[in-house]
Amino acid sequence: MSLFLHEITEISEPKPPRFSALAIVSLVIAVTGFLNIVGFVAGIVLGHAALIRFRLLRHRGMTMRGRWMAITALWVSYVALIVGALALLLLLVSAYMALQEPPPFHWRDHLHLPPLP
């Protein structure tokens, strides 16, 4: 009987807040997104979803850990997409510059008009 009373009267310490699984997944996908562009886009979507969930839980008075993971996932994804877009733009500009210059074009040569007197 005393064992039972001891279990009831024991004060349990509050559990620390858990890490957000959505924030963890967004960070993992963003970091592994270097394999393809879909990972960066998924990292952005999941990172924003995690931040929205953090905000909703805070309004309800609950807490969850891992907000920094969602923010890091957003930074990694956005920076990688910007760097990738700039690299693609640089590649296209350099390919255009490497093309041989086309022959001069005059619109009058292609109209088949008689020569001017």
URUR-V283306 format. One record per residue. N is the residue number from 1. OMEGA is omega as a letter, one per 20 degrees, with the letter a starting at -180 (none if undefined). Layout:
N;OMEGA / N;OMEGA
This chain:
1;a / 2;r / 3;a / 4;r / 5;r / 6;r / 7;a / 8;a / 9;r / 10;a / 11;r / 12;r / 13;r / 14;r / 15;r / 16;a / 17;a / 18;r / 19;r / 20;r / 21;r / 22;r / 23;r / 24;a / 25;r / 26;r / 27;a / 28;a / 29;r / 30;a / 31;r / 32;r / 33;r / 34;r / 35;r / 36;a / 37;a / 38;r / 39;r / 40;r / 41;r / 42;r / 43;r / 44;a / 45;a / 46;r / 47;r / 48;r / 49;r / 50;r / 51;r / 52;r / 53;r / 54;a / 55;r / 56;r / 57;r / 58;r / 59;r / 60;r / 61;r / 62;r / 63;r / 64;a / 65;r / 66;r / 67;r / 68;r / 69;r / 70;r / 71;r / 72;r / 73;r / 74;r / 75;a / 76;a / 77;a / 78;r / 79;r / 80;r / 81;r / 82;r / 83;r / 84;r / 85;r / 86;r / 87;r / 88;r / 89;r / 90;r / 91;a / 92;r / 93;r / 94;r / 95;r / 96;a / 97;a / 98;r / 99;r / 100;a / 101;a / 102;r / 103;a / 104;a / 105;r / 106;a / 107;a / 108;a / 109;a / 110;r / 111;a / 112;r / 113;r / 114;a / 115;r / 116;r / 117;none
